[in-house]
């Protein structure tokens, strides 16, 4: 086995103690003559996986503390760790439901706050900063 396989296996072992996550992928389409008149439509089927949900550390000496200071991440946001093969970019908006059944809905923070940790081009895991959707849906959904 290689070090990449060892790390992926170790991370998958940790995911066994995580929570169920539901990923809903959306496409945004313009429905009128103006670009601000849009509708968000679910694309494809839901994707379920296990993930680790953690609070934000606002310690001034951490990288997350710096993101909080810059206003890119809020104290109430969460960070979620998922397997590296989960699709998190290149699409429209993504809604992440936590739990099974889903208890809370989140969206990835606007600045594309997703970090892909890879070794030699092989993805091990991804860390995402997510924000709670207060009404459980996107505008235009």
N, C-alpha and C positions, 0 to 999 in steps of 0.2 A: 504494500500500500504506500501511497505517497502522502506527503504532509497535507496536501489539499484534501484528500479523501479522509484523513484522520480528523481534520478540523471540521469538515462537513458532517461527519458522523458524530463528533462531539456536540456540535450545535444541534443536530437533529435529536440527540439524546436529551438536551436541555428543553427542546420544544415539547417533549412529552409532558412537561409540567406546566405548559402554557395554557392559554384559553383559546377557544374556537373563534376564528375571525371569518367574516363573510365580506368578500370584495365584490362590489357592484361597479361595473364600468359603464361610463356614459359617453355619448356623443352629443355635441352641441350643434344644432342646426338653426339657421335663420329662417323664420316662418313668415316674415313680412318684407316690406321694401327697405327697411332700415336694419342696420346691423345690431341695434340694441333690442330688437324684437326677436328673441331667441327662445328655443325650447330645448330642454335636455331630455334625451331618450336613452333608456338603458340599452347597452350594446352587449349582446350575447347573454350567457347565463351567469349565475353567481358562481364565484370561486371560493371554496372553503379551505382553510388551512389552520394550522396552529401557530400561535404567536405569543410573544412575551410582552406584556404591557407594563410600562414603568412610569413613575412620575418624573417630572423635570427637576433636575438639581439646579437650584439657583445660586449655588456657591460661587462667589466671585472668582475663584481660582479654576473653575471648570470651563470647558468650551461651551457648555449649555448656559452658564452664567453670562458669558459674553453675548450669546444669541438673545438672552432675555434683556440685557442692557441695550442692545441694538434695536429691540422691538420686533425682531423677526420671530421670536417664540414667546408665548405668554406663560406665566407661572402655572396657569390652569391647564395648559396643553399637556399631552402625553407623548411618550416615545414608544414605538412599537418595533420589536425585532421580529423579522420573518425570514424564512428560507430565501436564499439568493435567487431562486428561480421564479419567485412571485413577480408578476408583471406590475410595475408601479410607475411607468413613464411611457411617453409616446402616445398616450391616449388622451381622451377628454378627462373630465373630472372623475374621481374615484371616491366612492363612499365605502367606509369600512365599518362594519357592524361588529361589536364586541359581544361575545357570549353566544350561547345556543340554548334557548332562543335569544335573539339579539336584544340586548338591554339598552345599549347606547350606540349612536351613530356618530362617526367622525369623518373628517376630510383631511387630506394631506395639506399641510401649511403651504400657503401660496408660493413661496420662493423655491418650491421644488425641494423641500428639505428632506431629501432621501439620500442616504449615503450607502453606496454599494461597497462592501468590503470583499475584495477578491485577492487571490494569489495566483500569479501567472495566468491571468485571464479567466480563471475559474471562480465564479462567485460563491462565497461561503454564506454570507448573510447580508440583509439590508436593515438599516435603521431608519425609521420614518418619524418625523414629528407631525402629530395630528392634532386637530382642533375639534372640539365637541360641536356638533350641529344642534343648536338649541331646539329647533322644531323638527329635527329628524330628516329634513330634506333640503335640497338645493333650491335656489331661486329659479323658477322656470321648469321645475320638474313636474 
